[in-house]
Each structure stands twice: as structure tokens, then as C-alpha cells.
């Protein structure tokens, strides 16, 4: 317990009637990150520094642990966010306040540093705080409530040379349990202000100190005050929603009482915490509950969920089996691949920053919505199916293939899908096929059946691979469980192949490829999306997901030196994840690389 907190609690014990801020209850910690940027090189602002200092001081009085930065520079972004992440714990209240310039690029909001060197849109992510990343840090910490205040809508000089010079900030798809308050409407701009504070922050400072006032009411009064004082020219905006009430000061109807309020708050908080995780499929959520409430009323339930999730019984095996039974399958011809109908839906694409093995090319996470169902290959295209295509079409694509020799990949002439360097049957996935080979196969299949066969887009592939889950793999987060669900680089393979990457801590019975469908399906009744072989998709390689389409379409452009493949193949734990992306030249062939097909659902 820090000194300030101890002194306040001691005073409230000795002085009758002393009111505790709700933040000082034993059940709740509050952490705030406050940033004010005024001293821009070419476009300094009057008020953000004043705004940030005043907000930080106010929050400290209300029991927040505050991380405060003024005139943030680019090199300070990463350590600042690491510190913020390290302070947050499951069940906390997290708050982010920013005052300064803000801009949007392709619908993503950025908060530039004071030393930002921005001459084009491509410079923005390298010189700014990404608002989505801050939200992601909060969400991953399992905080019970996230508050974000963005006084960042000043008229921005950085956007004048941009192709998409939209004013102000873009709307944000706020995660559950999150409130985001903008100084003005999305796409609009607001004046810096002539007084000591910006107009929005001035009213925010007044409202957060009102005892017994729920946060939603505080923000409504901020809207009314700003709108009135600006003559209707500026109107703050709010996104998101929360369960229950939150008060900066006190409890409903007043400042609160020191005697019974803390105990009631703790009990209510435990119930809120449990309600927020009770339907989760992540073992970490229930471990966080047990850590925070070791004698909690839901302890037996939490311990049971930990056991079942660790064994992958309830969260993986049962959904996969149910998906298998309920799956609608079809086949358009005797030699055609079997298809599974995958429903339309939305998902969060990409990896969170804390996912082991993940990289920046898997971020920022973003929502993708597939408006129509798809008929997706139940298995990877097999050697037998590919042979039928070659025989019927006379297609040739067998010049050479990259194989593992000693401790490196070698492009060996004579190796092909017919002889990849290890034994296969017609039930194994075809390998040593490049992107052009895969495209030739789907074109032949489309002509043969009259159906619009194609390769999956990258986002369609990840949607199918996740099968409705949000964990790093469709069976959970533990790579040691992989051998029930995927053919991966395991102990047997490491002993024989000596790859220079980490092996899974399990044994799946196969050293190279396995016949398709030998491992458990995901909840969409699809097999081997992770493991076995990497799978070509339609997309061109991209550095990251900035500007990625949100409708499931592939990301392509005229200059496309590399194409993407997904799934990890028979690789190590870092590669066998739903979010992993890899790429190579469209003419590249490998022992690890095959493909899967898709067409519109009937």
C-alpha cells in the first residue's frame, strides 16, 4: 500500500464522517495514463500541457496511480506503454487521457508525438500513439472498466498532404466494458481554446469531481456544457458501454460512507468480475479470478473451469465434436474436394501484443465481417486430388522444390509434389506447389464444376481457422495440447529432422505430413487449418494490417512480389497459431507448403 493511500485510510478511520473515494475500496485499483502534447515543432498548441497536468492532479486526488507524460517524443512511446501495461491487473479500472493533435489514417486513430516527422500517411504509425493499441493493452489486462478521454480533435496540420485527409478522429469499435469520450464528433475538429484549458477538458475537470454521479451522467453534462459554451459548434461524442455504475467520487446519492461502502463494493465487484468471465474459454481469466478472490464465492466453479480448460475437454473437444456432427458438407464432383458450410460472422483479426510468438505484422487487431457464408475445403487439397487435376489438364509444375537438407533449405531440382523428399499417399496434403500451381488448380475446378472456386483470402482463412475462438489456437493457448489437434513439429520430428526451431512438447505420431483429417476438427468442422502444411491464400504480402479491408476481401495490388500463406505447417509453437502470417514469391515451392479451396455457399 503506497503512503498516500495509507494516510487517507488512516485519516478516515480517525475522523468520523470522512468520505472515501470509491477507488480506495480494497477491491479496486485505478491506473491512469495521462499525456499532454503542446510543443509541436511547426504547430504548437496552447492548452494540452495545462489540460494534462490538471487532469493528472485531479485523478491523483481521486486515488488513481497516474503515469504522466508531457510533450511526448517518439522514442518514449514504447517504454511508456510498457509501463502502463505493467501497472494494470485483472479487475482494475484503467484510464487514458490525451490532449494534443490527433488524426485518422484509413479509419485508424493516431496521436502524434511532438517531434513527429510526418510528410505522408506512411510516416504516421511510426511517430504516433495508436489508439487501438492502447485499447488492446487495456483489454488484454482483463481490466473491469476502461475509460478513454481524447481531447485530440484540434485542426491538424499533419493531414494537409495526405491522400485521405479526413478531419478529426474516426469512430472506434469500443470493446465491452469500455467508454470512449471524444472532445467532438467523429470527423469533426475543435478549437484549442483561448483560456487556461481546452473547452472539453474544462468541463471534464468540473464533472469528474461531482460526488455520487455515474460516469455516463458526467459525460452527458460535459456534452451539454461544451455545446452551450461553443454555441453548438462543438459537441463531444461517446462510444461504448459498461455494466453497472462507476463513480469518480463516492457512491449513488452522495460521497459514500467509510463504514459499509467498501465491503458492499468488494462483494459487488466480485460478482461483476465473475459475470465478465463466466462464459470465457481462456484459462487465464479463471486463474485471474482465483488470484484476486482466493476465498471467493465462485471459487469451486473457477477451479473446475481451470481443470477442464487445462485438459482441453470442455472448451475444445466438445465444441469440435459438436461442430463435426452439425456440419453441412457437400462435394461438387467425384474428384472434387469435400466442402463444409461456414457461417457468416464477424471476428477480431490479428494477435494481441502479449500473444507469445506474435509480431507487428499481425497487428493492429481489427474487426472483419464476412457478410455471407462460405463453402470451405474440409481438408487441405490432397495429393490424390491434385493428381486428378494434373492428369485431366496436362498441367506441368514440377521444376524444383525447397527441401530441408542438413540445417538449411535447399531448392532441389527433381523434387516436386510427386516426390517431395518423404513418403506420401494420396490422402496426404499435396506439397511442393507454388501459388501459381494452386491458382491453376482452382481455375480447373471452377471450369469443371461451373462453381466459382478460388483461394481463400487471408481474413477468410483466419476466420475459418479460429472457428469462433479468440485464443491463439482453436484449441486454446497451450501449445503442448497441439498434438491432439494438429500435425506439428514435435519431439519425434525433432529427433529425426533436426530443424533449428523449437519443438512442441508432445508427440503426434508423424514426422512430416500426416494424412488429412487425422486430428480433431475445430468448431467449424474444418481440419488441419493449423499444422500439417502451410496454405497459400490470395493476398499480396503487406507489412501489417494498417488499412486492411474489413469485409473479408483479399488485399491485392499491381506490384505484388510476394503472396501470403497461413497455418504454420509442421512447425514449432511460434508458427502454429491462428494469427501467424508468412509470405514468399508466388513461384516458391516447399515441402511445407500446400493450399485449401473455397467457393460461395449455395
N, C-alpha and C positions, 0 to 999 in steps of 0.2 A: 504494500500500500504506500503510495507516494505521500510526501509530507503535507501537501496542500489538502489532500483528501482526508488524512488523519486529523488535521487541525479542524476541518469543517465538521467532521463527525464528532470530535471531542466537544466542540462548542455546542453542537446541537444536543448532545447528551446533557450538558450542564445548564443550558439556558432553556427554560420552558417556552414552548411555542415556536422554536426555531424551525423554519421550513427547509426541508432537504430538496434540492433539485432531484427530479426523478433519476437523473444519471448516477446518483450516488447510492442507489439500491445495490445490494450485494449481487443481484442477478444480472446487472448490465454494465458493460464498459462502453464508453463512447470515444471514438477516434476520428479526428478531423484532419484533412489535408487542405491547407489554405494557400492560394497562390495569387499574387497581385503583380501584374506586369505593366509598368508605366514607361520605363526608359528605353523605348524603341529607338533604333538608330535614326530612322528617317521619319517616324510618325509618333513622337512621344504623346502620351496621354496624361491628363491632369490627375485623375482620381483613383485609378486601380490600386496604387500603393496605399493610399489612405483607406480605401474600402477594405483591403485585405487585413491591414493592421487592426482596424476596428472590429471586423468580424472575428479575427483570432482572439482578441482580448475578450470579446463577449462570450465566445464559446468556452474559453478557459474558466470564466466565472461560472458557467453552467456545468462544469465538471468534465469537459472534453479534454482529452490529451491531444494537443494540437501540434502538427507539423506545419511550420510556416515558412514560406519562401516568397521573397520579393525580388522582382526583376530577374526571373529565372533565365539561365543560359542553357543552350542545347546540351552541353556536356553534363549538366546537372539533372536532366530528366530521369535517366536510368537509376542513379542512386536514390533519387527522391522517391520514385515509385517502389523501389525495393524496400525502402524504409517504411513506406505506407503499408505495403503488403505484410511486412514482418510484424507490424503492430496489431493487425486485425486477427481476431479469433472467431470461431463459430459462435453465433449468438450475439455478437456485438452490434452496435449502431455505428455505421460508417458514414462520414460526411465529406463531400468535396465541394469547395468554393473556389471559383476562379473569376478574376476581374482582369480585363485586358482585351486585346484583339482576338477575334475568333473568325474562322472561315470554314466553309464546306467545300470539299472536292468530291465530286461524284456521290454526293449524299452522305459522306463521312465527315464528321466534325473534328476540326483541329484547332488547337490553342497555341499559336506561335510563340516562341521564346523571344526575348528582347534582342538577341544577337542573330536572329534568324536571317539566313541568306537565301531568300526566295525570289527566283526570277521566273519560275514556271511551276506548274502544278506538281511536277515530279519531285520538286525540292521540298514540298510541304511536309510529308511524313518524316523526313529526316531532321526537321527543325521545329517540331511541334509536339505537344502532348496530344495523343489520340484519345478522344473522349471515350470511344468504345473500349480502349484498353483499361481505362480507369474503372469503367463499369464491370469489366471482366474480372479485375482484381477483387472487387467487392463481392461479386457473385461466387467466385471460387473460394473465398474465405468463409462462405456459409454464414455471413452476417445476417441477422434477422431483419434489419432495416437499412436501406441505403438512401441517402439524401444527396442530391447534386444541385448546386446553385451556379448558374452560368450567366454572369454579368459580362457577356462576351460578344455583344452584338453591335459594337461600335462600327462606324463606316470604315471598311478595311482597305488600306492602300495596296495590300499584297495581291488582291484579286484582279487588279486592273489589266494585267497582261494574260489572264487565264482564258482558256477556251470556254470554260463553263463558269463564268463569273457571277454565280448566284450570290445575292446579298444575304448577310446574316448567317444563321446556323440552320441545319436541317433537322427535321423531326427525328426522334430516336425511339426505337422499339425497346422500351424500358423493360428489363427483366422483372419477374414477380417480386414484390416486396421493395420496389424502388420508386421514388418520386424524383422527377427532374423538373426544376423550375428555371425557365429561360427569362431573361430580362425583357424580351419582347417576342412577338410571334415568330414562328419559323419562317425564314426567308426575309425577315424584316431587319432593320437596323435601328439603333437607338443612339441618342447623343451621349457624349461623355459626361456632360453636366458642368455647370458653372460654379457650384458650391463645393463644400468640402468632400462630398460623396456623390457618386452617381445616383440618379433618381431611384433606381431599383434597389440598390444597396441601402440607401437611406431608409426606405420603407421596410426592408427586410430586417434591419437592425432594430427598428421600433417594435416589430411584431414578434420576434423570437423571444423577447423578454416578458411577454404578457403571460402571467401565471394562469394555468388551467385552460389554456387554449390549444386545441388539437392542431397539428401541423397543417391539415387541409384548410382549416379556418384561417390560420396565419397567412397562408399563401393567397387565399381569396381576398384578404384585406390588403395584401401587398398589391394585388391586381387593381383593386378599387382605388388605392392611393396613387399609384403610378398613373393610371388612366386619368384621374381627376387632375393631377398636377401637370400632366403633359397636354391637357386639353384634348384628350382622346388620340393623340399622335403615337403614343407608346402603350402597348398592352402586354404585360407579362403572360407567359404561357406555361402550362404544366402538363407533363406526360407521366403515365404510370399510375400505380395504385398500391395500397398496403392493406394488410389485415389488421384489425384492431386500431387502437389510437396511439399516437405518440405526442408527448408534450415536452417542449424545451424546458419548461419550468412547471413543477408541481403536477397536480392531478386535476380531474374534472371538478369545476366549481371552486377552485382556489389553489393556493400554493401547495397544498398537501400537508400531511402530518408525519412527524418523525416516528411516531409510535407504531402504528399498524400499517402504514403505507408500504414500507419496504417488504414486509412479509407477503402482503397481498400481491405486490408487484412480482416477487420471485415466483409465487405459485402460478400467476397468470403468464409469466414469461416462459416457464417450463412447458405449459400447455401449448403456447404459441410455437415454441421451438419444436415440440413433438409433432404438432399438426403440419409444420412445414416440411418434415422429413418422412412422415409415416408411410408415404407411398413411394419413397425413393428406392432405386435399385443400386445405390452406392453404399458399400460397407463403411466408407469413411464418415458418412452422415451419422450413422448409429454409434460409431466409436466416439464421434464428437459429442453426442448426447451423453454417453456414459462418462466421458471425461468431465463434462460440465455438471452433470447431475448424478454422481456415483450412487446416491441413495434415492434417486428419483422414482416417482410412482410408475413410470413406464419402463423401469429397468429390466424386468423379466422379458418384456416384449423386445426391447432393444438387443438384449443378449441373444435371444432366439434368432433375430434377424441377422445379427453378425455371424452366428454359426451357419445359418442357411446360405447366406450370401457368400461366405468364405468357401463353402463346399460347392458353390455354383448349382445348388439344387433348385431353389425357388426362383431365382432371378434369371437363370439361363436355360437349364434343361427343360423345365416345364413350359416356358413360353415358346421355345424352339419346337418342342414336340407338338404343342397346340397349333403352331403355325404350319407345321408339316401336315397335320390332319386336315386343316381348314383350307389349304392352298388349292386354288383352281389352276390346273395345268392344262396345256394344250401343245399339240405338235402339228405343224402345217404339212409335213410330208414324211415319208418313211426315213429319209436320211437327214431330216431337219432336227435341230436341237430342241429339246423339251423346254417349254417356257412356263413361267409362273406369273400370275397376275399380281402385280404390286400396286397397292392403292395410292391414290393421290395424297398429298400431305405436305407439311412444312417441317423443316428441321434446321438446327443450328450447325452450319458447316464450318469445319476447321477445328483446331486444337486450342484448348485453354493454355495460358502461359505456363502453368505448373505441370502440364502433362509430360511425364518422363519421356525423353527422346524426341520431343517435338521441336520444331524450328520456326523461324519467322516466315518461311514460305507457306506455312499452314495457317497464317493469320492475316488480317483480323477475322475473327469469327463473325459470321453474318448469316442472316436468315435467308433460306432458299425455299420457295414454294413451288411444288410441282402440281399444276392445276388439273392434270389428267392422269389416270392410271396407266401403267406400262406393262407390257409383256416382256419379262426379263429372262434371259437364259438361266435355267435352274442350275446348270453346271457350266464350267468353262468349256469352250469348244474342244472336243476330244480329237485325238489323233485319227480315229476312225471317221469321224465326221469331216475332218479336213481332207482325208484321203479320198472320200467320195467326191468332194469338190474338185480336187486335182484330176481325178480320173474323168469326170464329166466335162470339165472345162479345158483340160490340157494346160492348165496354168503351171508355170515354172518359177520357182523362187527358192533355189537351193544352193546358192553360190558358196556361202560360208556362214559360220555361227561362232559367237563368242562362248568359249568353254573355259572352265577353271582348270588350269594346269600348274601344279606346284603351289605357288602362292600368288598367282595373278591370273587375270582374264586374258585369253589369247584368242584372236579371231582366226579360227582354223578352217582352211579350205577343206571341203569334203564333208564337214559336219552340217547337218540340216535337220528338219523335222523328222526325216526318215531315220536318221542316226545321230542323235544329239550327244552321244558320249556315254549314255547309260541305257539300260533296258527299259522299254516301254511296251505296253499293249495298246490295243485300240481304245481301251477305256481310260487311258491316261490323258491328261490335257496336252494338246499339241504345244510344242515349244519350238524355238528357233524360227519363229515367224516375226517379220517386221510389221510396221504399221501399214505399209502398202499391201502386204500379204493379207492382213486382216480386212482391209477395205475391199480387196478383190473378192474375198470370201463372202462378205455381206452383200456386195453387189450381185454376185452369182445367186445367192439365196433369195434376194429380192426379185430377180428376174424369174427364178424357178417357181416361186410361190405367188408372185403378184402382191406381196406384202412389203411394206416399207422398212425392211431390215436395215440396221445401221449399228455402229458402235455407240456405247453409252457416252453421254457427256460426263465430265468429271464430277459435277454435282449430282447427277442421276446415280452415278456409281456409288458415291459416298452415302446418299440416301438409302440405296439398296443395301449397302454393306452394314450400315448402322442398324437397320431393322427396327427403328423406333427407339433405340437406346441413345444415351448421351455419354456413355462411358467410352474409354479409349478403344475398347474392343467389344464386339457384340456379346461376349460372354462376361464382361466386367472389366476391371482394371488390372487384374493379376495375370501377368504373362505366364506364370507357372501352370495355369489351367489350360494353356493353349492346346495341348496335345489331345484334349477331348474334342476340340472344335476345328482344328486346322493342322495341316501338314506343314511343319516349320523346321527350322534349323535347331535340332535338339541334341541330346547327348550322344546318340548313335551316329548322327551325321557328323558331329564334331570329331569323333574318334576316327572316322573313315576319310572325311573330306578335308579336314584341317583348314576350314575357312578362317580368315583373320577377322572375324566378328564374333560377338557374344552369342552363346547358345542358350536356348530356353532350358530351364531347369525341369525337364520332363523328357519322356521318350514316347514318340508317336508310332514307331514301328516302320518308318520309311526313311531312307537316306536321301533320295532325290524326290521326284514327283510321286504322288500316290494316285491310284485310280479315282476319278471324280466321284463325289458323293460318299466317300468312306467316313467322313466326320460329320458331327452334328450340324444341322442347319441353323440359320438364325431365325428370328421370329417371322420373317417374310418367306420362310421355307426355301431359302437360297443357300447353296453350299459353296464352300471354298472361296468366298469373296476375300477372306484373309487367308494367307498361306497358299501353299501348293505352287501357283505361278503368279507372277505379276501380270496385270491385264492392261493392254492398250485401251485408251479411251480417245475420244475425238479431239480433245482440246490441244491448242498450242501451249507450250510451256510459258508460264508467267512467273515473275519474281515473287509475288504474293497475291492476296485476294483484294487488294485495293482496286475498286472499280469492277469487281467480278459481277456477272449477271445474277439476279436473284430469282430467275424464273426457270432455272434448270437447263438453259440453253448452253451449248459449248462456247468457250472463249477462243475465237479464231481471228487471225489477221493475215494480211498478204505475206508478210515476212515471217515465216514460221519455221525456224531452223530445227526446232525440237518438238516432239509430241510427248504427251503425258502418259504414264502408266501408273496403275494403283494396285494395292493389295499386299505387297511385301514378299510374295513368293515364299519359298522355303528358306527364309532368312531369320535373323535374330530378332529379339524383342523390340528394339527401337524401330524396326521396319514394319513389323506386323501389327499395325494399328490402323483404325479406320481413317484417320486424317492424313496418313503418310502420302506424300507426293514424290514422284520421281519422273525423270524425262530423259530422252535421248533422241538422236537423229532418227527421222522416220525410217531410214534404211537399216537401223540397228537390229541385229538378231542375237538372242541369248538363250542359253539353257534354262534360264529362269523366267522366260517371257512368253506369254500366250495372250488370249483375249476371250471375251464373252460378248454376246449379242443382245440386242433389244429391238422391239418394234412397238408401234402403238397398240394399246389393248383393243380388243374387238368391242 
